[in-house]
Structure formats: structure tokens, C-alpha cells
Amino acid sequence: MLKGAYVQESVYVGENQLEALISVKTKFELIGDVIMLLQSPAKNVIGALQSGGTKIHGVLETLSKEKNN
């Protein structure tokens, strides 16, 4: 039975607040979320560059083969 809790300037009183208290993320979970959000755009750019490089390589290879024939 939860009577009350005080977590980082927030007060939780009563059992009906137990779910809210359980869902509070830790400092390290929040840092991990921020890092993932910061990495996401970089991963998208790298993925686009890698797929673009493959396409360019294919086009150049096709043009090279056509020129040699």
C-alpha cells in the first residue's frame, strides 16, 4: 500500500498514483533516450549516403559496360 512518495519535486499520494510513479524514467534512461534522438538524424544521413553510393556505382558500371560494347 502506497501512502505517498516524493521524487524530484513531484509528490505522489495514494495507491492510484503507483502506476505514474512506476513509469518515471531514471536519469540514465533519459540520457539514453536523448542519445538515441541525437543519433537518429546522423543514421538517416549515413544510410542515404550509402544507398546513394551504391546507385551511383551501378550507374557508372552500366555506362562503362555500354561504352566498352
N, C-alpha and C positions, 0 to 999 in steps of 0.2 A: 504494500500500500504506500503510495507516494503522497507525502504531506506537502512538500514543497522543495524547490531547488532553485539555486541562483547560479547562472552560468553566463559569464562575460556580459554583465549589465542587463541580463534578461532574467525575469522571475517566472518560474513555472510552479503553479499551485494546483494541487488536486490530481487525481488519477487520470482525468480526461486530458491532461497535458503530457502524459507519459509518451505518447507517440511523437509529439512535437519535440520532446527532449531527446528521444532516441534518434531522430532524424538530423540533429545538429551535427555538422561535419567537424572533424578535428582540424587543427591548424595544418597538419601535413596533407590531409585530403584536399583542403582548399588550395594549398600550394601546388599540388599535383594537377588539380583542375585548371589553374592558371597556366601552368607549363603546357598542358595539352592544348589549351586555346591558343597559346602563342606559337606552338609548333605547327598547328593545322595549316595556316596560310603558307608557311615555308614548304610543307609537304606537298601542297597543291601545286606550287610553282615548280618544284623539282620534278613532280610527276608529269606536268605539262611539258617541261623541257625534255625529259627523257623520251616521252612518246613522240614529241616533235622531231627529235633527233633520229628516231627510227624511221619516221615517214620521209624525212629529207634523205636519209641514206638510201631508202628504197627507190625514191625518185631518181637520185643520181645514178644508182646502179642500173636502173632501167634505161636511162638516157645513154649511159656508157655502152650498154649492150646494143642499143639501136644504132649508135654511131659506128660501132665495130662491124655491124652487118651490112 
